[in-house]
């Protein structure tokens, strides 16, 4: 079985697509709550995960050490604070996501899944984009936000999304070579996108293993 990762411009409908794919493929959608539960089992604070993502915008990762849970990772002598926090974050997500990829049957939205599982033979990476106004209207209609709230959410989430990719994973989230497919939900309705991705995953499942790819895992 495959695992699908979905990256997106905020408001392009990633969670909606993820839910539809799970219904069609019989996969499980990995929500933030699922990751939080797994973090607690690993004695890692969910608040720390969010703090890393937030503070990545300013590269001040060492400032969040006070909210870190102990028990899984240990500080290495001579390792800089910022590099330590970055490594802990990547190590935790790798411990969670790689077993999912090996088992297959999951859809992961965000949280750097396309970076963590880059090059994994069972991972299919999708990116959703959309026109700014369409994304604003999607958030207003889907989450009952005001226009100002929707615009503020897009601005903040896009800033964080880019910063996490650059400052934690040292990659460009908009590098199209990371993805098997990029879909513009301003031009392709979500029901079409669901059919397209389902078809791609089904074809790849017929081969039992995805084509071998080069690049860092």
C-alpha positions in Angstrom: 0.0 0.0 0.0 1.0 3.6 -0.6 1.1 6.6 1.6 -0.1 10.0 0.3 1.4 13.3 1.5 -0.4 16.6 0.7 1.3 20.0 0.7 -0.6 23.1 -0.1 -1.0 26.8 -0.3 -3.2 27.5 2.6 -6.9 27.5 1.7 -6.4 25.3 -1.4 -8.4 22.5 0.2 -5.8 20.0 1.4 -7.9 18.7 4.3 -11.0 18.4 2.1 -9.0 16.4 -0.5 -7.4 14.3 2.2 -10.8 13.3 3.6 -12.1 12.4 0.2 -9.1 10.3 -0.6 -9.5 8.4 2.6 -13.1 7.7 1.8 -12.2 6.5 -1.7 -9.0 4.5 -0.9 -9.9 3.3 2.6 -6.9 5.1 4.0 -6.6 6.8 7.4 -6.2 10.6 7.6 -3.4 11.7 9.9 -4.6 14.8 11.7 -2.7 17.1 14.0 -4.5 15.3 16.9 -3.1 12.0 15.8 0.5 13.4 15.7 -0.1 15.0 19.1 -1.2 11.6 20.5 1.9 9.9 19.1 4.1 12.7 20.5 2.7 12.1 24.0 3.5 8.4 23.7 7.1 9.3 22.8 7.2 11.7 25.8 7.4 14.7 23.4 5.2 17.7 24.1 2.7 18.6 21.4 3.2 22.2 22.5 6.9 21.9 21.6 6.1 20.7 18.1 4.0 23.8 17.5 6.5 26.0 19.1 9.3 24.7 16.8 7.1 25.4 13.8 6.2 28.9 15.1 9.7 29.9 16.1 11.2 28.6 12.8 10.0 31.8 11.3 12.7 33.7 13.3 15.2 30.8 13.6 15.2 31.3 17.3 14.7 27.6 18.0 16.8 27.6 21.1 14.3 29.9 22.8 11.7 27.1 23.1 13.8 24.7 25.1 11.8 25.4 28.2 8.7 23.6 26.8 10.6 20.5 25.7 9.7 17.2 27.3 12.6 15.0 28.2 12.9 11.3 27.9 13.5 10.6 24.2 16.3 12.8 23.0 19.5 13.8 24.8 21.6 16.9 24.3 24.9 16.2 22.6 28.0 18.1 23.8 28.9 20.9 21.4 25.7 20.8 19.4 24.3 24.3 18.9 20.9 24.9 20.5 19.2 25.8 17.2 20.6 22.7 15.4 19.6 20.6 18.4 16.0 21.7 18.3 15.9 21.2 14.5 17.3 17.7 14.8 14.9 16.7 17.5 11.9 17.9 15.5 13.0 16.0 12.3 13.9 12.8 14.3 10.5 12.7 16.0 8.6 13.1 12.7 10.8 10.5 11.1 10.1 8.0 13.9 6.4 8.6 13.4 6.1 8.9 9.6 8.5 6.2 8.3 6.6 3.3 9.9 3.3 4.7 8.4 4.9 4.8 5.0 6.1 1.2 5.5 2.6 0.0 6.4 0.9 2.2 3.9 -2.7 3.3 3.9 -2.3 6.8 5.2 -2.9 10.4 4.0 -0.6 13.0 5.7 -1.4 16.7 5.3 1.4 19.1 6.1 3.9 18.7 8.9 6.8 18.3 6.4 5.7 14.9 5.4 6.9 15.4 1.8 10.4 16.2 3.2 10.5 13.4 5.8 9.4 10.8 3.2 11.2 12.3 0.3 12.5 9.4 -1.9 10.5 6.8 0.0 9.4 4.1 -2.4 5.8 4.0 -1.1 5.2 7.7 -0.9 3.1 9.7 -3.3 3.6 13.5 -2.9 0.8 15.9 -4.0 0.8 19.7 -3.9 -2.3 21.9 -4.1 -2.2 25.5 -5.2 -5.0 28.0 -6.0 -5.6 31.6 -6.8 -5.5 33.9 -3.7 -9.1 35.1 -4.0 -10.3 31.5 -4.4 -8.4 30.4 -1.3 -9.9 33.4 0.7 -13.4 32.4 -0.3 -12.8 28.7 0.4 -11.8 29.6 4.0 -14.7 32.0 4.4 -17.2 29.3 3.3 -15.6 26.3 4.8 -14.7 27.6 8.2 -17.1 30.5 8.5 -14.3 33.1 8.8 -14.6 36.8 8.1 -12.6 38.1 5.1 -10.0 39.7 7.4 -9.6 36.4 9.4 -9.2 34.4 6.2 -6.6 36.8 4.8 -4.7 36.9 8.1 -4.7 33.1 8.3 -3.4 32.8 4.7 -0.6 35.3 5.4 0.5 33.7 8.6 0.2 30.1 7.5 2.1 30.8 4.2 4.9 32.6 6.1 5.2 29.7 8.6 5.0 27.1 5.8 7.9 28.6 3.9 10.0 29.2 7.1 9.6 25.7 8.4 10.7 24.2 5.0 13.6 26.6 4.8 14.8 26.8 8.4 14.1 23.3 9.6 14.4 21.1 6.5 16.7 23.4 4.4 14.5 22.9 1.4 12.2 25.1 -0.8 8.6 24.0 -0.3 7.7 25.3 -3.7 10.4 23.2 -5.5 8.1 21.2 -7.8 10.6 18.4 -8.1 9.5 17.3 -4.6 6.0 16.3 -5.9 4.6 13.6 -8.1 1.7 16.0 -9.0 0.7 19.6 -8.6 -3.0 20.4 -8.8 -4.5 23.9 -9.1 -7.9 23.8 -7.3 -8.9 27.1 -8.9 -9.0 25.2 -12.2 -9.7 21.6 -11.0 -12.7 21.0 -8.6 -11.9 18.9 -5.5 -14.0 16.0 -6.8 -11.9 16.0 -10.0 -8.7 16.2 -7.9 -9.9 13.3 -5.9 -10.4 11.2 -9.0 -7.0 12.2 -10.4 -5.0 11.4 -7.3 -7.0 8.2 -6.7 -6.2 7.1 -10.2 -2.5 7.8 -9.7 -2.3 5.9 -6.4 -4.2 3.0 -7.9 -1.9 2.7 -10.9 1.1 2.8 -8.6 -0.4 0.2 -6.3 -0.8 -2.1 -9.3 3.0 -2.0 -9.5 3.2 -2.8 -5.8 6.1 -0.3 -5.4 6.6 3.2 -6.7 9.4 4.0 -9.2 12.7 4.4 -7.6 13.7 8.0 -7.0 16.9 9.7 -6.2 17.3 12.4 -3.5 17.6 12.7 0.2 15.1 10.7 2.2 
